[in-house]
Amino acid sequence: MIAVLTSGLAIRGPKITPHFAKVENRDMKTNTKHSTQVEVKGDDDRAKRRHARAQLHRWLSSFDNSNITIGTDADVEQHAKHIISLVRETHSQSSSAAHRRFKEVAAKIDDQIGLVDQSEVHMKKLVDRMIRAAELEVDVACPWDHLRRELEYKTRQLAVANALWAFNTDLAKEWTIPLEEFARTVWGDEERTTKTIRTTVSKLRQFFKSRGVLLNASVHSRPGLHRIDCKLL
């Protein structure tokens, strides 16, 4: 309401809201709603991945304790579908990680063939299903594997190269590394200046570039932000 003073009396009229304010408020509500929906979806996805990981661990533990029966084609089909579903949900953000997990499960089952009271024929069939599932995923090898030999006698640079990839646990194109953990991994302690870390990483990045491997690695160190941002180009 807008108050207009006339002869000491307050006469109230209808409140007029500028059109641009209405539009701005509507946009803010829309953006807030969208942000909330994105956050909720992200939380749901993480919860699903954690649940799938826990179920996969439970299956593997049951297998280790001989509580899983693999004696018929139906058993193979049932367990294969279950494992494939869990692995793909667990590693929904990384096909390469799914590839490696399928290989790990296949090796785990294969190691037990002949050692447990299960049908060897059907265990081999389950191993084959895991290998086929792995082949449908894309394995991402370390982009600078072929350069390690050149770094063989440059121990610090080799340590940096190994650490940069070791922290890429999801085998993604973009990943971040906590600065203190990186320093501890490479130097054995955290007592390294940001300048030393940045110089060492930059030197390795230039070496990679000269060999055709393009990597962005930005070192950040300021209040609330101590990390290395990595991105394969």
C-alpha positions, 0 to 999 in steps of 0.5 A, spaced: 500 500 500 502 507 498 500 512 503 499 519 500 498 525 506 493 530 505 491 535 510 494 531 515 490 524 513 493 518 510 489 516 504 491 509 502 491 507 495 493 500 492 500 498 492 503 498 485 509 494 483 513 495 477 513 490 472 520 489 472 520 487 479 515 482 478 519 479 472 525 479 477 522 476 482 519 470 478 526 469 475 529 468 482 524 463 484 525 459 477 532 459 478 532 457 486 527 452 484 531 449 478 537 449 483 534 446 488 532 440 483 539 439 481 541 439 488 536 434 490 537 430 484 545 430 485 543 427 492 539 422 490 544 419 485 550 419 490 545 415 494 543 410 489 551 409 487 552 408 495 547 403 495 549 399 489 556 399 492 554 396 498 550 391 495 555 389 491 560 389 497 555 384 500 554 380 494 562 379 494 562 377 501 557 372 500 561 369 495 567 369 499 563 365 504 560 360 500 553 363 501 552 364 493 550 358 489 552 357 482 550 351 479 545 352 473 544 356 467 539 360 471 544 361 477 549 364 472 543 369 469 540 371 475 547 373 478 550 376 472 544 381 471 544 382 479 552 384 478 552 388 472 546 392 474 550 394 481 556 395 477 553 400 472 549 403 478 556 404 482 560 407 476 554 410 473 559 416 472 565 413 469 565 407 464 572 406 465 571 405 472 565 400 471 570 396 466 575 395 471 570 393 476 567 388 472 574 385 470 576 385 478 569 381 479 571 376 474 578 375 476 575 374 483 570 369 481 576 365 476 580 365 482 575 360 486 574 355 480 576 348 483 577 351 490 570 351 492 564 346 492 561 350 486 560 348 478 566 349 475 562 350 468 557 355 471 562 359 474 566 359 468 560 362 464 559 367 470 566 369 469 565 370 461 559 374 462 563 379 467 568 379 461 563 381 456 560 386 460 567 389 461 568 389 454 562 393 453 565 399 457 570 404 455 577 403 458 581 409 459 588 408 460 593 413 463 594 418 458 602 418 459 603 411 460 608 411 454 612 417 457 614 413 464 620 410 461 622 417 459 621 419 466 625 413 469 631 417 472 627 424 474 624 421 480 621 427 482 617 428 476 615 421 475 612 421 482 608 427 480 606 424 474 604 418 478 600 422 483 596 426 478 593 420 475 593 416 482 588 421 484 583 420 478 579 415 482 573 415 477 578 415 471 574 422 469 577 427 464 576 432 470 578 431 477 581 435 483 586 433 488 587 436 495 593 440 495 596 437 502 595 430 500 598 431 493 604 434 497 604 428 502 604 423 496 610 426 492 614 429 497 612 424 503 610 430 507 606 437 507 611 442 508 612 444 501 610 451 498 605 453 493 610 455 489 614 449 489 608 445 487 606 449 482 613 450 479 614 442 479 607 441 476 608 446 471 614 443 469 611 436 468 605 439 464 610 442 459 613 436 458 607 432 457 605 438 452 612 437 448 610 429 447 603 431 445 599 430 451 595 436 453 593 436 460 591 443 464 593 442 471 592 449 476 594 449 483 590 453 487 592 455 494 588 461 498 583 461 504 578 455 503 581 453 497 587 448 497 587 444 491 589 442 484 584 442 478 586 437 473 583 437 466 585 432 460 584 436 453 
